[in-house]
């Protein structure tokens, strides 16, 4: 899986910073990205002593964007029904 390779893939070179955690071009969610890469080799330490890192996304629309992991909106896994009935 490309998301966890230590060296950044070539496609990340054209990434732009998204200030909201979605594609700045078409507003698609990070879940809709065709490719993902997490820059876990260079974390940033916040004032609260928490780590954050860059997450890179190659969107379906062709836009390559990145955002801080700390900007990711919370997910409510209790709303997902993954259990067959």
Secondary structure, DSSP 8 states (H G I E B T S, - for coil): -GGG-SS--GGGGG-EE-SSSS-TTT---GGG-SEEEEEEEEEEE-TTS-EEEEEEEE-TTS-EEEEEGGGS----GGG---S--
